[in-house]
Amino acid sequence: MNEIQKRVLGSFAYWGKEKLDLHELFEAGGNDPEQRTAVFYAVEQLVTDGLLLEEGNDFYSLSEKGREAASLQN
């Protein structure tokens, strides 16, 4: 798992929410446009890997597997 993916998973604890929209997840990339693009691809990969669940309307939540991975990052 790369650093951006770790930051995306950690975003749920940071914001203290069960669901986050893509704009909140973009904060994992800071203000750098290239990093925000990297966040977009990281989110796609985390969904593919089963760590994030698509909730519709650009909202995402952690799957059980994602919660476990996020807790290992802390």
C-alpha positions as CSV (number, residue, x, y, z in Angstrom):
1,M,0.0,0.0,0.0
2,N,1.4,3.4,-1.0
3,E,1.5,6.5,1.1
4,I,-1.5,8.2,-0.6
5,Q,-3.6,5.1,-0.1
6,K,-2.6,5.1,3.6
7,R,-3.6,8.8,3.9
8,V,-7.0,8.1,2.2
9,L,-7.8,5.3,4.7
10,G,-6.7,7.6,7.5
11,S,-9.0,10.3,6.3
12,F,-12.0,8.6,7.9
13,A,-10.5,8.8,11.4
14,Y,-9.2,12.3,10.7
15,W,-12.7,13.6,9.8
16,G,-14.4,11.3,12.3
17,K,-17.0,10.2,9.8
18,E,-18.3,6.8,8.5
19,K,-18.7,8.2,4.9
20,L,-16.6,10.7,3.1
21,D,-17.2,12.4,-0.2
22,L,-14.5,12.5,-2.8
23,H,-13.8,16.2,-2.1
24,E,-13.0,15.3,1.5
25,L,-10.7,12.5,0.4
26,F,-8.9,14.9,-1.9
27,E,-7.6,16.6,1.2
28,A,-5.2,13.6,1.6
29,G,-3.4,15.1,-1.4
30,G,-3.2,18.6,0.0
31,N,-3.2,21.5,-2.4
32,D,-1.0,19.9,-5.0
33,P,-3.0,19.1,-8.2
34,E,-0.8,16.1,-9.0
35,Q,-1.3,14.7,-5.5
36,R,-5.1,15.1,-5.8
37,T,-5.0,13.2,-9.0
38,A,-3.0,10.5,-7.2
39,V,-5.8,10.4,-4.5
40,F,-8.4,9.8,-7.2
41,Y,-6.5,6.8,-8.5
42,A,-5.8,5.6,-5.0
43,V,-9.5,5.7,-4.2
44,E,-10.2,3.7,-7.4
45,Q,-7.6,1.1,-6.4
46,L,-8.9,0.9,-2.8
47,V,-12.4,0.2,-4.2
48,T,-10.9,-2.5,-6.5
49,D,-9.0,-4.0,-3.6
50,G,-12.1,-4.1,-1.4
51,L,-10.9,-1.6,1.2
52,L,-13.4,1.1,0.2
53,L,-17.1,0.8,-0.6
54,E,-18.8,3.1,-3.1
55,E,-21.9,4.6,-1.5
56,G,-23.1,6.6,-4.5
57,N,-22.9,10.3,-5.3
58,D,-19.1,10.3,-4.8
59,F,-19.4,9.0,-1.2
60,Y,-17.2,6.2,0.1
61,S,-17.0,4.2,3.3
62,L,-14.5,1.8,4.7
63,S,-15.2,-1.9,4.3
64,E,-14.4,-4.3,7.1
65,K,-11.2,-5.0,5.4
66,G,-10.6,-1.3,5.0
67,R,-11.2,-0.7,8.7
68,E,-8.7,-3.3,9.6
69,A,-6.1,-1.8,7.3
70,A,-6.8,1.7,8.6
71,S,-6.4,0.5,12.2
72,L,-3.0,-1.0,11.3
73,Q,-1.8,2.5,10.0
74,N,-2.4,4.2,13.4
